[in-house]
Amino acid sequence: MKMNKKLCSIALTSIAIVLFLILTLPTTSAATEQNTASAAKYAYITNSGSTTVSVIDITTNKVTAKINVGKQPYGVAVNPAGTKVYVSKDKSGSVSVIDTATNQVTATVKVGKHPWGVAVSPDGTRVYVVNEGSKTVSVIDTEKNKVTATVTVGKYPCGVAVNPEGTKVYVTNTLANTVSVIDTAKNKATATIKVGNLPTGVAVNPEGTRVYVTNEYDISVIDTAKNKVTATIKVGKYPWGVAVNPAGTKVYVANYGDGTISVINTATNKVTDTSKVGSCPFGVAFSPDGTKAYVAKETSGAVSVINTATNKATAKVWVGKKPVAFGQFIGSAAI
C-alpha cells in the first residue's frame, strides 16, 4: 500500500511538471517573439545640432521619445538584442549608453578625441568606436561599459562596420584614402586597403563577403577574402551613409551633395535607380524586413521614409536639429 501511494505521488508530481511546462513554454516563446519584434521596432536618430536622440516608432513613423545625451551626438548603433543604443559625442569624446526599455542614459564611456562611427559586435559584447582626432578605435566591453583596448588605424578615421562573424572590423580612414581591417581576436589592424578619395561610410553585406565604402564621388566594393577593391561604382555627389538591405540584394547610398539616394544592385554592381529625398541626406538604414529605408537629412531636421519596392519617399518624420544618424540606427531582427 505504501509503495502504491509513493508511485501515485510520483505520477502526480510528473503530471504537474508536464502541465507546468506546457502552460509556460508558449508564454515564454510569445514573450521572446514580442521582445524581438519590439527590439527592431524603433529608429534612433542623433540630432547633431542639439543634445538629443529622437526615437521613431517605425510601425507608425511617429517620434515617441527624445533622449538627452549631450552635445553633438553623431554616430549611433543599436545592439543585436535591441536593448542598448550606443551614441558617440564629438564634443565630449565619449559614448552614451541608452537603455531602450526606459529611454534613459545609463552610462557614459570616455573614449578618444572626436568619436564618430560606432558599431556593435554580432554577439553584443563589444562596441567599436572610431576616434577621428586620435587615429584610433576604442573597444568597449559592454558588460563593464569600459574601454578594454585601443587600436591604431589611419589618418582621420570616420566610419566603422563589423562583419557578421564578428571576426573583422572595417574602418574608413578619410585623409589616408584607405580602409583598415582589424582582427578582433588580436585587436590589431592586420591589413590596409586602398580605396577612393575621402572614404567615410562603410557597410558589410549579410554574407560578410563584400564591404561597401563611400568615397567622394563613388563606392568601392571590397572582396573580403582578398582584401582588395574589385569594383568601383559611380554614385551621386559626396556620398556619406551606406546600408545593405537584409537580403543583400540592394545597397542604398545617401548622396549628401545632391540630395539623392543611389540604389545599387549587388549582383551587377550597377546603379539601378536614383531617388530624390531632400537636402543633405546623411545616415541611412533599413527596417528589419527590408521594406522600408530611413534617411536622416541634416539641414532639414527630418527623416525621409522610403518604400524599397518603388525606391520612393512615402513619408517625412520631423526629428530634431541637424539629424545625422551615422551608423546602424535601427535594430536588427536577426535574434
Protein Blocks (a to p, Z undefined) as FASTA:
>chain_A
ZZmmmmmmmmmmmmmmmmmmmmmmmmmmmmmmmmmmmmmmpccdddfklmbdcdddfklo
pafbdcdfbghifbdcddfkopaccdddfklopacdddfklopafbdcdddehiabdcdd
fklpaccdddfknopacdddfklopafbdcdddehifbdcddfkopaccdddfknopacd
ddfklopafbdcdddehifbdcddfkopaccdddfkbccdddfklopafbdcdddehifb
dcddfkopaccdddfknopacdddfklopafbdcdebehiabdcddfklpaccdddfklo
pacdddfklopafbdcdfbehifkpajfbccfbZZ
